[in-house]
Amino acid sequence: MILDSFDKIVNQKGSGTNLILGIVVAIVGIGIGILMESDLVLYLSLIAGLALIISSFLIIIRQYERAIILRLGRFKRQIGPGIQARIPFGDNVLVVDIRERVSEFKAERMLTKDNVPVTIDAILRYRILEARSKDAILNVQNFNEMIKQVSQTTLRNNIGSALFQDILSKREEINHVVKKIISEEAISWGIEVTGVEIRQVIIPQELESAMSMQAQAEREKNARITFGESEVQVAKRFEEASKVYADNPVAYALRQSNMLYESIKVQGNTIVMIPSETINSMGFGNLATTIAYLENTRRAVSKQQQQQQQEQQKTPQKLTKSASTGSSS
């Protein structure tokens, strides 16, 4: 019931039902009290009848409502919230809700400026101005339906003159334009438009699939461009490194040795086939050179082991000297 009354233009109040009912209750109660010779029934009937008669001259307007009084069909005054007086049968009180409202509207299967079929789902927020409630009641028959139709027509006109990409990327601008046009129309009805928002842009499934493929192709193109740019940068670094190795063959041989070591380390126990040209460039092309390299390696290992043994022998001697020094003191 609350939602139904909210959607109505106005809620009419002001009939003389309470007045008639109060008179009937008072007369019937007095008659019954006299017949039964009961003062209690007589007094209760009089109280109930008077309460109904008094209530027919009063009306309660809620805080979120505003009302106007039509006396004998002509506008008399606008009234605010609280207890207000009225004349039964003569006054008709029309009440309107001034709270902010939300209305949904659509522009279905519209063609944009570049001939793209779209369906726009939007919402409209509006409210009745407190000082101009009279205009919303008297100047338009159904302001809810009126503002909905105006909003839908305005949105269709703006969609038809805009490009599809602008609809997707410039929603705020479209919302502002539509709101401005609707506000100019609604102000004469005493209505303030507080906001217009495009919630969803729906396109056919075939067009959505094509746009998805286009976006995927664009991302793949960007990835290929980025990969190509990285290859250029790597090639420039290799060019700089080649200049260093060209002037220093030893550094080049060490680099090859390191690359061979890294590949063997990664492969584990896998046998790696190395071309003879690579062996020759590293200085291991003949047997004598290889034997000399291995002999030098063995000598370096033996020398390192002797140094470790000498350090181990020096450690007990240092401990013995420190112990003898302590005993003599």
URBEL-V491141 format. One record per pair of residues at least 6 apart in sequence whose ideal C-beta (glycine too) atoms are under 7 Angstrom apart, sorted by sequence separation. I is the first residue (numbers start at 1). J is the second residue. D is the distance in whole Angstrom. If there is no record, write none. Layout:
i->I j->J d->D
i->I j->J d->D
This chain:
i->5 j->11 d->5
i->33 j->39 d->7
i->61 j->67 d->5
i->70 j->76 d->7
i->111 j->117 d->6
i->112 j->118 d->6
i->140 j->146 d->5
i->245 j->251 d->6
i->279 j->285 d->5
i->283 j->289 d->6
i->284 j->290 d->5
i->68 j->75 d->6
i->69 j->76 d->4
i->86 j->93 d->6
i->136 j->143 d->5
i->167 j->174 d->7
i->186 j->193 d->6
i->244 j->251 d->7
i->245 j->252 d->4
i->33 j->41 d->4
i->69 j->77 d->6
i->109 j->117 d->6
i->110 j->118 d->6
i->128 j->136 d->5
i->159 j->167 d->7
i->264 j->272 d->6
i->32 j->41 d->6
i->33 j->42 d->3
i->263 j->272 d->6
i->284 j->293 d->7
i->68 j->78 d->5
i->69 j->79 d->6
i->109 j->119 d->6
i->110 j->120 d->7
i->183 j->193 d->4
i->245 j->255 d->7
i->108 j->119 d->5
i->182 j->193 d->5
i->29 j->41 d->6
i->30 j->42 d->6
i->33 j->45 d->6
i->66 j->78 d->7
i->67 j->79 d->5
i->107 j->119 d->7
i->162 j->174 d->7
i->29 j->42 d->7
i->32 j->45 d->7
i->106 j->119 d->7
i->107 j->120 d->4
i->66 j->80 d->6
i->106 j->120 d->6
i->179 j->193 d->6
i->182 j->196 d->7
i->260 j->274 d->7
i->29 j->44 d->7
i->30 j->45 d->6
i->106 j->121 d->5
i->29 j->45 d->2
i->30 j->46 d->7
i->65 j->81 d->7
i->158 j->174 d->6
i->179 j->195 d->7
i->28 j->45 d->7
i->29 j->46 d->7
i->69 j->86 d->7
i->105 j->122 d->6
i->179 j->196 d->4
i->61 j->79 d->6
i->63 j->81 d->5
i->72 j->90 d->6
i->178 j->196 d->5
i->26 j->45 d->6
i->29 j->48 d->7
i->61 j->80 d->7
i->62 j->81 d->6
i->71 j->90 d->6
i->104 j->123 d->6
i->105 j->124 d->6
i->158 j->177 d->6
i->25 j->45 d->6
i->26 j->46 d->6
i->29 j->49 d->6
i->61 j->81 d->5
i->71 j->91 d->5
i->103 j->123 d->7
i->158 j->178 d->6
i->61 j->82 d->6
i->102 j->123 d->6
i->103 j->124 d->5
i->126 j->147 d->6
i->175 j->196 d->5
i->69 j->91 d->5
i->70 j->92 d->5
i->175 j->197 d->6
i->256 j->278 d->7
i->25 j->48 d->5
i->26 j->49 d->3
i->60 j->83 d->6
i->61 j->84 d->6
i->102 j->125 d->6
i->124 j->147 d->7
i->155 j->178 d->6
i->175 j->198 d->6
i->25 j->49 d->4
i->26 j->50 d->7
i->69 j->93 d->6
i->70 j->94 d->7
i->154 j->178 d->5
i->174 j->198 d->6
i->58 j->83 d->6
i->59 j->84 d->5
i->100 j->125 d->6
i->101 j->126 d->6
i->256 j->281 d->7
i->257 j->282 d->6
i->23 j->49 d->7
i->67 j->93 d->5
i->68 j->94 d->5
i->101 j->127 d->6
i->256 j->282 d->5
i->22 j->49 d->5
i->25 j->52 d->6
i->58 j->85 d->6
i->59 j->86 d->5
i->67 j->94 d->6
i->100 j->127 d->4
i->124 j->151 d->5
i->154 j->181 d->5
i->171 j->198 d->5
i->22 j->50 d->7
i->57 j->85 d->6
i->67 j->95 d->4
i->99 j->127 d->7
i->154 j->182 d->6
i->253 j->281 d->7
i->57 j->86 d->6
i->98 j->127 d->6
i->253 j->282 d->5
i->22 j->52 d->3
i->23 j->53 d->7
i->65 j->95 d->5
i->66 j->96 d->6
i->98 j->128 d->5
i->253 j->283 d->6
i->21 j->52 d->5
i->22 j->53 d->4
i->57 j->88 d->7
i->65 j->96 d->7
i->151 j->182 d->5
i->56 j->88 d->5
i->65 j->97 d->6
i->66 j->98 d->5
i->96 j->128 d->6
i->98 j->130 d->6
i->150 j->182 d->6
i->64 j->97 d->6
i->65 j->98 d->7
i->122 j->155 d->6
i->168 j->201 d->6
i->18 j->52 d->5
i->19 j->53 d->6
i->22 j->56 d->7
i->59 j->93 d->6
i->61 j->95 d->7
i->64 j->98 d->6
i->167 j->201 d->6
i->64 j->99 d->5
i->98 j->133 d->7
i->120 j->155 d->6
i->147 j->182 d->7
i->150 j->185 d->5
i->18 j->55 d->5
i->19 j->56 d->4
i->96 j->133 d->5
i->18 j->56 d->4
i->120 j->159 d->6
i->147 j->186 d->6
i->16 j->56 d->6
i->96 j->136 d->6
i->96 j->137 d->6
i->103 j->144 d->7
i->118 j->159 d->7
i->94 j->137 d->5
i->105 j->148 d->5
i->147 j->191 d->6
i->14 j->59 d->7
i->103 j->148 d->5
i->107 j->152 d->6
i->13 j->59 d->6
i->105 j->151 d->5
i->106 j->152 d->7
i->110 j->156 d->6
i->118 j->164 d->7
i->143 j->189 d->5
i->105 j->152 d->5
i->112 j->159 d->6
i->113 j->160 d->7
i->107 j->155 d->5
i->112 j->160 d->7
i->113 j->161 d->6
i->116 j->164 d->4
i->143 j->191 d->6
i->107 j->156 d->5
i->110 j->159 d->5
i->111 j->160 d->7
i->113 j->162 d->6
i->114 j->163 d->5
i->118 j->167 d->7
i->139 j->188 d->7
i->140 j->189 d->5
i->105 j->155 d->7
i->110 j->160 d->6
i->112 j->162 d->6
i->113 j->163 d->5
i->114 j->164 d->6
i->139 j->189 d->6
i->112 j->163 d->6
i->107 j->159 d->6
i->112 j->164 d->5
i->136 j->189 d->6
i->135 j->189 d->6
i->136 j->190 d->4
i->78 j->133 d->6
i->112 j->167 d->7
i->135 j->190 d->3
i->136 j->191 d->6
i->78 j->134 d->5
i->133 j->190 d->6
i->132 j->190 d->3
i->75 j->134 d->7
i->126 j->186 d->7
i->129 j->190 d->5
i->128 j->190 d->6
i->129 j->191 d->7
i->75 j->138 d->7
i->128 j->191 d->6
i->129 j->192 d->5
i->66 j->130 d->6
i->68 j->133 d->7
i->126 j->191 d->5
i->127 j->192 d->6
i->68 j->134 d->5
i->126 j->192 d->6
i->66 j->133 d->4
i->126 j->193 d->5
i->127 j->194 d->6
i->126 j->194 d->6
i->19 j->88 d->4
i->68 j->137 d->6
i->124 j->193 d->7
i->125 j->194 d->5
i->125 j->195 d->4
i->14 j->86 d->6
i->16 j->88 d->4
i->124 j->196 d->6
i->16 j->89 d->4
i->122 j->196 d->6
i->123 j->197 d->5
i->122 j->197 d->6
i->122 j->198 d->5
i->123 j->199 d->6
i->14 j->91 d->5
i->122 j->199 d->6
i->14 j->92 d->5
i->120 j->198 d->6
i->121 j->199 d->5
i->14 j->93 d->4
i->121 j->200 d->4
i->12 j->92 d->6
i->13 j->93 d->5
i->120 j->201 d->6
i->121 j->202 d->7
i->12 j->94 d->6
i->13 j->95 d->6
i->118 j->201 d->6
i->119 j->202 d->4
i->10 j->94 d->4
i->11 j->95 d->5
i->118 j->202 d->7
i->10 j->95 d->6
i->118 j->203 d->6
i->10 j->96 d->5
i->116 j->203 d->7
i->117 j->204 d->6
i->6 j->97 d->6
i->116 j->207 d->7
i->100 j->194 d->6
i->10 j->137 d->5
i->9 j->142 d->5
i->9 j->143 d->7
i->9 j->144 d->7
i->7 j->144 d->7
